[in-house]
Amino acid sequence: MGAAKIRKGDEVVVLSGKDKGRTGTVQKVLPKDGKIIVEGVNVATRHVKPSQANPQGGIDRSPAPMHISKVALADPKDGKPTRVRFEEKDGKKVRVAVKSGEVVND
């Protein structure tokens, strides 16, 4: 498997689904499943019964994994979705945004 085009800490834009157009930071990448978890996007709600550990109970909201093909890296220049290419600069392999040609923070 090659290098990951989307990594933890990247700013991404959702391309499809109920959260289309929203942006967020990647919290976790699950390469075996081909999924990622993005902060504040694809939030799942779970109703929790009161227990000893949580006597209040209530509604638990947490981001759920979504398929990596539903997101694209946000261009560092304007924040719009872009693809990623790999180039070698100063003897180091870096990720480059296709739209603007800028190096993505590595």
C-alpha positions as CSV (number, residue, x, y, z in Angstrom):
1,M,0.0,0.0,0.0
2,G,1.3,3.5,-0.9
3,A,1.5,6.6,1.2
4,A,-1.7,8.0,2.6
5,K,-3.1,11.0,0.8
6,I,-5.3,12.0,3.8
7,R,-3.7,11.9,7.2
8,K,-4.6,12.7,10.8
9,G,-4.8,16.4,11.4
10,D,-5.6,17.3,7.8
11,E,-8.4,19.8,7.0
12,V,-11.0,18.0,4.7
13,V,-14.2,19.0,2.8
14,V,-17.1,16.5,2.7
15,L,-18.1,15.8,-1.0
16,S,-21.3,13.8,-0.6
17,G,-23.9,12.8,1.9
18,K,-25.9,14.7,4.6
19,D,-22.9,16.8,5.6
20,K,-21.9,17.8,2.0
21,G,-19.9,21.0,1.9
22,R,-18.9,21.0,5.6
23,T,-15.3,21.0,6.6
24,G,-13.5,19.5,9.6
25,T,-10.2,18.1,10.9
26,V,-9.4,14.4,10.6
27,Q,-9.3,12.8,14.0
28,K,-8.5,9.3,13.0
29,V,-7.8,7.3,9.9
30,L,-8.8,3.6,9.6
31,P,-6.8,2.4,6.6
32,K,-7.9,-1.3,6.8
33,D,-11.6,-0.3,6.5
34,G,-11.0,2.7,4.1
35,K,-12.7,5.0,6.5
36,I,-11.9,8.2,8.5
37,I,-13.4,10.0,11.4
38,V,-13.8,13.8,10.9
39,E,-14.5,16.1,13.9
40,G,-18.0,17.5,13.9
41,V,-19.1,15.6,10.7
42,N,-21.3,12.5,10.5
43,V,-22.3,12.8,14.1
44,A,-24.1,9.8,15.5
45,T,-26.5,10.1,18.5
46,R,-26.9,7.4,21.1
47,H,-29.4,7.5,23.9
48,V,-27.7,6.3,27.1
49,K,-29.6,4.9,30.1
50,P,-28.5,6.1,33.5
51,S,-25.9,3.9,35.2
52,Q,-23.5,4.0,38.1
53,A,-20.8,5.6,36.0
54,N,-23.2,8.0,34.3
55,P,-26.1,8.6,36.7
56,Q,-27.6,11.4,34.6
57,G,-27.8,9.3,31.3
58,G,-28.9,11.4,28.3
59,I,-27.9,11.7,24.7
60,D,-24.3,10.9,23.6
61,R,-23.1,12.5,20.4
62,S,-19.9,11.2,18.7
63,P,-18.5,11.4,15.2
64,A,-18.9,8.1,13.3
65,P,-16.5,6.8,10.6
66,M,-17.3,7.7,7.0
67,H,-15.8,6.4,3.8
68,I,-12.6,8.1,2.7
69,S,-13.9,8.6,-0.8
70,K,-16.6,11.0,0.5
71,V,-14.0,13.6,1.5
72,A,-11.3,15.6,-0.2
73,L,-8.4,17.5,1.2
74,A,-9.0,21.3,1.6
75,D,-6.7,23.4,-0.5
76,P,-4.3,25.3,1.8
77,K,-4.8,28.4,-0.3
78,D,-8.6,28.8,-0.5
79,G,-10.1,25.9,1.5
80,K,-11.8,24.3,-1.6
81,P,-11.6,20.6,-2.2
82,T,-8.5,19.4,-4.1
83,R,-6.8,16.2,-5.1
84,V,-3.3,15.3,-3.8
85,R,-0.1,14.4,-5.7
86,F,3.3,13.4,-4.4
87,E,6.4,15.2,-5.5
88,E,10.0,15.1,-4.4
89,K,11.4,18.4,-3.0
90,D,14.8,18.7,-1.5
91,G,15.1,14.9,-1.5
92,K,12.0,14.5,0.5
93,K,8.6,13.1,-0.7
94,V,5.9,15.7,0.0
95,R,2.2,16.0,-0.7
96,V,1.2,18.8,-3.1
97,A,-2.4,20.2,-3.7
98,V,-3.2,19.7,-7.4
99,K,-5.3,22.9,-7.7
100,S,-2.9,25.4,-6.3
101,G,0.4,23.5,-6.4
102,E,1.1,24.3,-2.7
103,V,2.8,21.9,-0.4
104,V,0.4,20.4,2.1
105,N,1.7,20.7,5.7
106,D,3.9,17.6,6.3
